[in-house]
């Protein structure tokens, strides 16, 4: 199973989560499924998401998309998110 792992800090998890949830259709359209959200025990505003991916190229395109960039800004993502791919 291949996965996309995204790490990013947010200003406020409670404000970030509804925006993340509302973006599900875009993730699904990019072939990302079974999303899981993890919060650091040291800093609950340090977020990691894991998504199973059907196609790495589509996942990379999603990661570079203006839609994702705008959504992350609106959700309160701080700084540059980190994207990792794993098998």
C-alpha positions as CSV (number, residue, x, y, z in Angstrom):
1,X,0.0,0.0,0.0
2,X,1.4,3.4,-1.0
3,X,0.7,6.4,1.2
4,X,1.0,10.1,1.0
5,X,2.1,11.7,4.3
6,X,1.6,15.4,4.8
7,X,3.0,17.3,7.9
8,X,2.2,20.8,8.7
9,X,1.7,23.0,11.8
10,X,-1.6,24.9,12.0
11,X,-2.6,28.0,14.0
12,X,-5.6,26.2,15.6
13,X,-6.6,22.6,15.2
14,X,-10.2,23.3,16.0
15,X,-10.4,25.8,13.1
16,X,-8.3,23.6,10.7
17,X,-10.3,20.4,11.1
18,X,-13.6,21.5,9.5
19,X,-11.8,22.9,6.5
20,X,-9.8,19.6,6.1
21,X,-13.0,17.6,6.4
22,X,-14.8,19.8,3.8
23,X,-12.0,19.1,1.3
24,X,-12.6,15.4,1.2
25,X,-14.1,15.4,-2.3
26,X,-10.9,17.0,-3.7
27,X,-8.8,14.3,-2.1
28,X,-11.0,11.6,-3.4
29,X,-10.8,13.0,-6.9
30,X,-7.0,12.9,-6.7
31,X,-7.1,9.2,-5.8
32,X,-6.5,9.7,-2.1
33,X,-8.5,7.5,0.3
34,X,-8.6,6.3,3.9
35,X,-7.3,9.6,5.3
36,X,-6.1,9.6,8.8
37,X,-5.2,12.6,11.0
38,X,-2.6,12.5,13.7
39,X,-1.7,15.3,16.2
40,X,1.6,15.5,18.0
41,X,1.4,14.8,21.7
42,X,3.8,17.6,22.4
43,X,2.0,20.2,20.2
44,X,-1.6,19.5,19.2
45,X,-1.3,22.0,16.4
46,X,1.4,19.9,14.7
47,X,-0.6,17.8,12.2
48,X,0.3,14.7,10.1
49,X,-2.2,13.2,7.7
50,X,-1.8,9.9,6.0
51,X,-3.7,9.0,2.8
52,X,-3.6,5.8,0.8
53,X,-2.9,6.7,-2.8
54,X,-4.0,5.1,-6.0
55,X,-1.5,6.9,-8.3
56,X,1.6,8.8,-7.1
57,X,1.6,11.2,-10.1
58,X,-2.0,12.3,-9.3
59,X,-1.1,12.7,-5.6
60,X,1.9,14.8,-6.5
61,X,-0.3,17.0,-8.8
62,X,-2.8,17.4,-5.9
63,X,0.1,18.5,-3.6
64,X,1.1,21.2,-6.1
65,X,-2.4,22.4,-6.8
66,X,-3.6,25.9,-6.3
67,X,-6.7,24.5,-4.8
68,X,-4.8,22.7,-2.0
69,X,-2.6,25.7,-1.4
70,X,-5.6,28.0,-1.0
71,X,-7.5,25.5,1.2
72,X,-4.4,25.2,3.5
73,X,-4.1,28.9,3.8
74,X,-7.8,29.2,4.6
75,X,-7.5,26.5,7.2
76,X,-4.6,28.2,9.0
77,X,-1.6,26.1,7.9
78,X,1.5,27.8,9.1
79,X,4.6,27.6,6.9
80,X,5.4,25.2,4.2
81,X,3.8,21.7,4.4
82,X,6.0,18.7,4.0
83,X,5.0,15.9,1.6
84,X,6.4,12.4,1.8
85,X,5.6,9.2,-0.1
86,X,6.0,5.7,1.3
87,X,5.3,2.1,0.2
